[in-house]
Amino acid sequence: MVWFLPEKDRSHWRVRRGLNALLYEGICSQIMGALTGGAFLVAFALSIGASNKVIGLLAAIGPATQLLQIPSVALVDRIRLRKLITVIAVFVSRLFWIAIALIPFFVPDNFRIPLFLLCLFLFFGIGNVASCSFNSWVRDVVPERIMGRFFSRRLAISTAVAAAVSIAGAVVVDLFATGGKIDSEIYSGLFFVGATCGLFATFFFKRVPEPHMETPPAEGLL
């Protein structure tokens, strides 16, 4: 628990170490996103028998679950341990990608799509709880004078790495396709690698300091 308690030490060294950890976390998270989203996600869904309606749901689940950020505001304000909330929510949500990766191996055909959608809903839903606490947390960690420069650099580096990983993933899919047919197990392998990178990203969170939250004005959630 000592890793997750608010700290008074805001030395330059502590902040710099935290910024480096956020950079590496961003790279790992982008790799996960590259290997578990986009064309790979749709292709996997089709390979396990998804209909056009299911493909539409894939596009809708992410935005719909963002509504969960509203009650997450109250959760963060009550617990006031943003680092703890972020790490737990991120770790638990990304475990569902391992569950998705195992669907072709252990789940009967009739249950694959419902379980797939359930896991995806839980991933996005719990992940949005993490997003709420993470945004508040890093807002207090990253100095305002370098905030724009830091996040633009973080996004540029992580996006470049994710683009290279996406191409590598596409090459792997083509390489292991048998007779022009791409089995769902191939996408499961990509999901497993992506989930592993995503789970490893939580390791870097412990190096980011957790400042004390400021006491907000006495206002209701509305």
N, C-alpha and C positions, 0 to 999 in steps of 0.2 A: 504493500500500500504506500510505502514511502515514495515510490515513483510517481504516484498520482496526486499527492498532496500539493496544494499551492505553495509557492516559494517566494521568499522576499528577495532572494539574490537575483538582481537584474544586471549582473556584470556584463561587460562587453563579450567576454569569453563564453559565458553561458548562452547569451543571445546568438552569437556566431555559431556555436555548436548546434543550437536548435534550428537555425536557418539551414545549415547543411543537412541536418536530418530531415527537414521538410522537403528539401530538394530530392533526396534519395527516395523518400516516401512517395513523392509525386511520380517519379520514374517507375517505381514498382506498380503503383496503382494504374498508371497509363498502360503498362504492359498487360496487366490483367484486363483492362477495358478493351485493348486491341484484340486479345485472343478470345474474349467471351462475348463480344458484341458484334454489331454490324452484320456483314455477310456470313460470318461463321455461325452466329446465333440463328439466323433465318435458315441457313442450310441445315443445321442440326435439327431444327424444328421440322423441316420438311422430311428429313431422313427418318424421323420417328413417327411420321404420319400426320403432321399438322395440316389442317384445312386453311382456306383463305381467311376464315373468321379468326382462327388462332393466330395467324400472322398479324392480323389487325390488332389483336389483343397484345401482342408483343410490343407494338409501338405505343399502346395506350397505358400499359401498366406503369412504366416509369413516371410519366407526368402525373398520373392519377395518385400515385403514392406520395407525391410531394406534399399533399395535404397533411400528411402526418407530421410535417415540420411545425404545424400550428400547436398541437399538444406538446411537441418536443420543447417548445419555448418554456412552457410551464415546468417541464421536467428539469431542464437545465437550471432554471431559476430556483427550484426547490432544492436540488442536490448540490449545485454550485461546485461540482467537480467535473469540469468539462473534459479534461484529459481522460478521466476514468470512463465517462460516458462514451467518448469517441472510440477509445481502444476496444471496449467491450462490444459496442454496436458494430464497429468495422469488422472485428474478428468473427463475431457470430454471423453477420450477414454474408461474409465471403465463404463461410463453410458451406453454404447452400450451393455454391458452384461445384464443390466436390460431390455433393448429392446429385446434382444435375449430370455430372460426368459419369456417375455410376448407373444412371437410369438404363442405358442400353444393355448393361451386363446383368442386372438383377431384377428389373421390373417387367412384369408381363405387359404385352402390347396394349391391352385395354386400359391400363392404368398409367401409361407413360405420359400422355399429354396432360391429364389432370395434375399429376405430380410435378411435371415440368413447370406448369403455370403456377402452381402453389409455391414451389421453390423460388421461382423468379419474383413472385409477389413479395415473399418474405425477404429476399435479397434487397430489393428496392425499398421496401417499407422500413426495414431496420436500418438500412444504409442512410435513409433520409433523417433518421434520428441522429446518426453520427454527423451528417452534414450540418445540422443545426448547431450542435455543440462545437464542431470543428471550426466553423466560420467565426463564432464568437471567440473561441480560444486563440486562433492565430491572429485575430484582429488585435489582441492585446500583446501578442508575442513579437510580431514583426513591427519594427519602428516605422512610424508613419512616413518619415522622410524618404525611406527606401522601399516602401510597400509596393508601389507600382513597378519599379525596376525589378524587385525580387520576384514577384509573381509572373511577370512577363518572361523573365529568364527561366523560371521553373517550368512554365508552360511550353516555352520554345524547346527546351532540352527534352522534356518528357514526351512531347509530341513527335519530335524527330526520332527518338528511340522507339516509340510505339509504331511509327510508320515503317521502320525497318523490320520490326517484329511481325507486323501484319504481312509484309511481303514474304518473310521467312515462313510464316504459317501457311500462306497460300501455296508456297513451293512444297511444303510437307504434305499438304492435302493432295496435290497433284501427284506427288511421288508415290504415295501409298494407295492411290485409287486403283482398284482392280477391275480391268476390263471396261474402263470408262465409268464405273460405278463407285461412288464415294460412300463408304459405310459410316454409320453414325459413330462407331468406335473411334474413328480418326478425329472427329471433332471432340469427342470425350477426352482424348489425349491433350488437345489444345486447351480445353477447359481446365484440365487438371494442372497443367503448367501455369496457366493464367491465375488460377486460384492459389497456387503455391506462392507465386510472386505477390499476390494481393495479401495473403496472410503474413508473408515476410515483411511487408510494409509496416505492419503494426509494431515491429521491433524498433523502428526508427522513432516512433512516437514517444517512447520512454526517454529519449534524449532531448525532447523539446520541453522547456520549462512551462509550468502552469502558473501564471500570475494569479493573484487574488482577484476575484470578480468585484467590480464596483457595485455598491448597493444602489439599485435602481430606484426611481421615484415610486411612491406608493400608488400604483395604478393597477387596475384589473387587466386581465389578459386581452379583453376586447379593446 
